[in-house]
Amino acid sequence: MEENKTNGRDEIYSNKVKAGKRTYFFDVKATRSNDYYLTITESKKRFKEDGFTYEKHKIFLYKEDFNKFIDALSNTVNHVKQELMPEVDFAQFDQVHEREEPAEAEASKSSGVDTELKWE
């Protein structure tokens, strides 16, 4: 019998971000005691002789660390934008939906789910 890799912990919410050759998954899952946590998975497609495989790296983030994580990420991104690369117009990267496949863009519109990440 095939083992259930989620151990009965269904995903409550999921969001996918395509970034070049990588895809990031932000998934909310529930513990056995109905507490919630976030997993952030980076997935990279790797080609092999007999086809391809996905290399995955995962971060588990628990509710008590949400604010610390968001603060650290926001501070780090702001440092890069303001101190290291102030000449770059980061607004040019805001056209996320223009780079999506037409079917994906239409699906995200019709799902009613806001897929934009907002860290501030």
C-alpha positions as a printed NumPy array, in Angstrom:
array([[  0.   ,   0.   ,   0.   ],
       [  1.304,   3.462,  -0.879],
       [  2.265,   5.561,   2.125],
       [  0.471,   8.912,   2.449],
       [  3.291,  11.47 ,   2.442],
       [  1.155,  14.193,   4.049],
       [  0.338,  12.014,   7.073],
       [ -3.283,  13.153,   6.865],
       [ -2.316,  16.831,   6.884],
       [ -4.228,  18.295,   3.995],
       [ -3.269,  21.597,   2.469],
       [ -5.628,  24.342,   3.606],
       [ -4.373,  26.967,   1.168],
       [ -1.759,  26.96 ,  -1.57 ],
       [ -0.097,  29.647,  -3.668],
       [  2.414,  29.099,  -6.489],
       [  5.034,  31.565,  -7.744],
       [  6.924,  30.809, -10.947],
       [ 10.368,  32.404, -11.016],
       [ 12.383,  31.461, -14.062],
       [ 13.497,  27.836, -13.784],
       [ 12.226,  27.626, -10.216],
       [  8.752,  27.404,  -8.742],
       [  7.924,  28.369,  -5.169],
       [  4.967,  26.885,  -3.331],
       [  3.484,  28.55 ,  -0.241],
       [  1.236,  26.014,   1.483],
       [ -0.783,  26.269,   4.679],
       [ -1.212,  22.939,   6.435],
       [ -2.904,  21.813,   9.632],
       [ -1.417,  19.842,  12.497],
       [ -3.288,  17.004,  14.176],
       [ -4.405,  19.472,  16.851],
       [ -5.824,  21.871,  14.22 ],
       [ -3.013,  24.371,  14.488],
       [ -1.629,  25.809,  11.27 ],
       [  1.832,  26.199,   9.787],
       [  3.333,  27.312,   6.492],
       [  5.631,  25.374,   4.216],
       [  7.669,  27.174,   1.588],
       [  8.986,  24.828,  -1.095],
       [ 11.463,  25.672,  -3.827],
       [ 11.197,  23.268,  -6.745],
       [ 13.745,  23.057,  -9.574],
       [ 13.364,  20.82 , -12.612],
       [ 16.548,  18.783, -13.191],
       [ 17.175,  16.83 , -16.366],
       [ 18.647,  13.335, -16.195],
       [ 19.574,  10.745, -18.776],
       [ 16.232,   8.967, -18.427],
       [ 14.02 ,  12.077, -18.197],
       [ 13.767,  14.649, -15.471],
       [ 13.205,  14.973, -11.75 ],
       [ 12.351,  17.782,  -9.371],
       [ 14.811,  18.902,  -6.725],
       [ 12.921,  20.321,  -3.756],
       [ 13.936,  22.325,  -0.709],
       [ 11.425,  23.002,   2.016],
       [ 11.103,  25.461,   4.908],
       [  8.592,  24.945,   7.715],
       [  7.355,  28.141,   9.323],
       [  5.256,  28.104,  12.491],
       [  2.841,  30.823,  13.649],
       [  5.095,  32.041,  16.457],
       [  7.746,  32.896,  13.855],
       [  5.534,  34.509,  11.16 ],
       [  6.174,  38.104,  12.229],
       [  9.924,  37.586,  12.731],
       [ 10.2  ,  35.947,   9.313],
       [  8.228,  38.698,   7.536],
       [ 10.254,  41.416,   9.31 ],
       [ 13.585,  39.804,   8.392],
       [ 12.551,  39.224,   4.781],
       [ 11.172,  42.749,   4.423],
       [ 14.272,  44.334,   6.01 ],
       [ 16.579,  42.284,   3.798],
       [ 14.699,  43.088,   0.581],
       [ 14.544,  46.78 ,   1.519],
       [ 18.316,  46.782,   2.185],
       [ 18.978,  45.385,  -1.285],
       [ 16.565,  47.849,  -2.918],
       [ 17.638,  50.961,  -1.013],
       [ 21.307,  50.404,  -0.159],
       [ 22.74 ,  47.99 ,  -2.71 ],
       [ 20.668,  48.7  ,  -5.833],
       [ 19.002,  52.126,  -5.458],
       [ 19.341,  52.777,  -9.203],
       [ 17.11 ,  49.812, -10.154],
       [ 13.439,  50.495, -10.819],
       [ 11.904,  47.455,  -9.127],
       [  8.444,  48.468, -10.357],
       [  9.444,  47.006, -13.737],
       [  9.101,  43.554, -12.171],
       [  5.5  ,  44.13 , -11.007],
       [  3.932,  42.845, -14.242],
       [  3.633,  39.304, -12.87 ],
       [  0.472,  38.403, -14.778],
       [  1.894,  39.405, -18.152],
       [  4.487,  36.616, -17.905],
       [  1.944,  33.928, -16.99 ],
       [  0.579,  31.558, -19.554],
       [ -2.827,  32.798, -20.776],
       [ -4.656,  29.777, -19.303],
       [ -3.004,  30.289, -15.908],
       [ -3.818,  33.993, -15.833],
       [ -7.456,  33.27 , -16.67 ],
       [ -7.619,  30.504, -14.044],
       [ -6.225,  32.767, -11.316],
       [ -8.752,  35.479, -12.233],
       [-11.695,  33.088, -12.19 ],
       [-10.64 ,  31.406,  -8.933],
       [-11.244,  34.582,  -6.947],
       [ -7.957,  34.032,  -5.062],
       [ -5.556,  36.962,  -4.754],
       [ -2.204,  35.476,  -5.77 ],
       [ -0.036,  38.553,  -5.182],
       [  2.42 ,  38.384,  -2.306],
       [  2.284,  41.366,   0.023],
       [  5.035,  41.504,   2.632],
       [  4.696,  45.062,   3.832]])
